[in-house]
């Protein structure tokens, strides 16, 4: 395993006990962060990287992405939420083969890693057959990304059979590859269906993710015992302070997808109200690549813009530190993974991004948080490392995706032929 010492970097650890470094060193030993500080001694045989002019941050955490749709990337730039449900979930989803799902999943995972996302929750609402599940898991394992595989039913299956998850989820729980853990997706159903899925999550000892909005009654679900600690509530548009308090008190978190929410009409992103709720972790997510880019820089800016707009004149200020925290340590906390990722803390996994801040489009750096959130994008990535494994080095992806891209293009053509235009 690699031993690597980064010297003289600006380091944003996202660990309040350690703080940040204007001119710091970071030592990676295998899959772990071994030390962080100044003037660290390099172990014998270590690779030494001069990182002056670089900013090092934790790997981004995306808490909600429908990765199987990677092969449909960009197909729905004008869709409303209703059109997305009808066209992507209703038309495309049912005709996609397991191999096409594999291609989309792997494409999405590699795109995530190339843009600095080292941990992702895959809202995999396409589990129509065991072959579907195995193809998706195969892609996640091959990619090397740290993933939470959130097992969910497809939209057509829910309409036909209800929201109770199938028995195959128990088999899937036993065959997770590598750095993949599991959650289940509980969509709104009858009280009996909600309780059945809650019981299944308890049996399997896995967390729950659920799309949520003001159309649902959080107090009722909590009252009947259908809300488990650690639940990720996705979007949460329109929820009031009392409802957000129920989520916080239950040990839940909120995952925001500000770019999609504004484009598709989910409602105004809940950045400011969620930040105002004590004890509520807030994370960021891409949601669907059929409409928006699959990088976290887009979400950072969208969250900051939405939060600032909502708080003008109120005395409440959303900061660049707030949104970078959402994309890193609070994302890991939301997924229950903050013991291993989300901050540059010795002992945690070596999940990190090295960003170039020595270019004319970002230098000089006055506030490194502002630089990362508002000045940078994927072009500034020098290195992406997940659990000590490089996925981008010297600005270039390590994996050869040429064959994947050829197959994805062919698959996209076939899908367009099978699905009528809307």
Rosetta blueprint (number, residue, H / E / L):
1 X L
2 X L
3 X E
4 X E
5 X E
6 X E
7 X E
8 X E
9 X E
10 X E
11 X E
12 X E
13 X L
14 X L
15 X L
16 X L
17 X L
18 X L
19 X L
20 X E
21 X E
22 X E
23 X E
24 X E
25 X E
26 X E
27 X E
28 X E
29 X E
30 X L
31 X L
32 X E
33 X E
34 X E
35 X E
36 X E
37 X E
38 X L
39 X L
40 X L
41 X L
42 X L
43 X L
44 X L
45 X L
46 X L
47 X E
48 X E
49 X E
50 X E
51 X L
52 X L
53 X L
54 X E
55 X E
56 X E
57 X E
58 X E
59 X L
60 X E
61 X E
62 X E
63 X E
64 X E
65 X E
66 X L
67 X H
68 X H
69 X H
70 X H
71 X H
72 X H
73 X L
74 X L
75 X L
76 X L
77 X L
78 X L
79 X L
80 X L
81 X H
82 X H
83 X H
84 X H
85 X H
86 X H
87 X H
88 X H
89 X H
90 X H
91 X H
92 X H
93 X H
94 X H
95 X H
96 X L
97 X L
98 X H
99 X H
100 X H
101 X H
102 X H
103 X H
104 X H
105 X H
106 X H
107 X H
108 X H
109 X H
110 X H
111 X H
112 X H
113 X H
114 X H
115 X L
116 X L
117 X E
118 X E
119 X E
120 X E
121 X E
122 X E
123 X E
124 X E
125 X E
126 X L
127 X L
128 X L
129 X L
130 X H
131 X H
132 X H
133 X H
134 X H
135 X H
136 X H
137 X H
138 X H
139 X H
140 X H
141 X H
142 X H
143 X H
144 X L
145 X L
146 X E
147 X E
148 X E
149 X E
150 X E
151 X E
152 X E
153 X L
154 X L
155 X H
156 X H
157 X H
158 X H
159 X H
160 X H
161 X H
162 X L
163 X L
164 X L
165 X L
166 X L
167 X L
168 X H
169 X H
170 X H
171 X H
172 X H
173 X H
174 X L
175 X L
176 X L
177 X L
178 X L
179 X L
180 X E
181 X E
182 X E
183 X E
184 X E
185 X E
186 X L
187 X L
188 X L
189 X L
190 X L
191 X H
192 X H
193 X H
194 X H
195 X H
196 X H
197 X H
198 X H
199 X H
200 X H
201 X H
202 X H
203 X H
204 X H
205 X L
206 X L
207 X E
208 X E
209 X E
210 X E
211 X E
212 X E
213 X E
214 X L
215 X L
216 X L
217 X L
218 X H
219 X H
220 X H
221 X H
222 X H
223 X H
224 X L
225 X L
226 X L
227 X L
228 X L
229 X L
230 X L
231 X L
232 X E
233 X E
234 X E
235 X E
236 X E
237 X E
238 X L
239 X L
240 X L
241 X H
242 X H
243 X H
244 X H
245 X H
246 X H
247 X H
248 X H
249 X H
250 X L
251 X L
252 X L
253 X E
254 X E
255 X E
256 X E
257 X L
258 X H
259 X H
260 X H
261 X H
262 X H
263 X H
264 X H
265 X L
266 X L
267 X L
268 X L
269 X L
270 X L
271 X H
272 X H
273 X H
274 X H
275 X H
276 X L
277 X L
278 X L
279 X L
280 X L
281 X E
282 X E
283 X E
284 X E
285 X L
286 X L
287 X E
288 X L
289 X L
290 X L
291 X L
292 X L
293 X L
294 X L
295 X L
296 X H
297 X H
298 X H
299 X H
300 X H
301 X H
302 X H
303 X H
304 X H
305 X H
306 X H
307 X H
308 X H
309 X H
310 X H
311 X H
312 X L
313 X L
314 X L
315 X L
316 X L
317 X L
318 X L
319 X L
320 X H
321 X H
322 X H
323 X H
324 X H
325 X H
326 X H
327 X L
328 X L
329 X H
330 X H
331 X H
332 X H
333 X H
334 X H
335 X L
336 X L
337 X L
338 X L
339 X L
340 X L
341 X L
342 X L
343 X L
344 X L
345 X L
346 X L
347 X L
348 X L
349 X E
350 X L
351 X L
352 X E
353 X E
354 X E
355 X E
356 X E
357 X L
358 X L
359 X L
360 X L
361 X L
362 X L
363 X L
364 X L
365 X L
366 X L
367 X L
368 X H
369 X H
370 X H
371 X H
372 X H
373 X H
374 X H
375 X H
376 X L
377 X L
378 X H
379 X H
380 X H
381 X E
382 X E
383 X E
384 X E
385 X E
386 X E
387 X L
388 X L
389 X E
390 X E
391 X E
392 X E
393 X E
394 X L
395 X L
396 X E
397 X E
398 X L
399 X L
400 X L
401 X L
402 X H
403 X H
404 X H
405 X H
406 X H
407 X H
408 X H
409 X H
410 X H
411 X H
412 X H
413 X H
414 X H
415 X H
416 X H
417 X H
418 X H
419 X L
420 X L
421 X L
422 X L
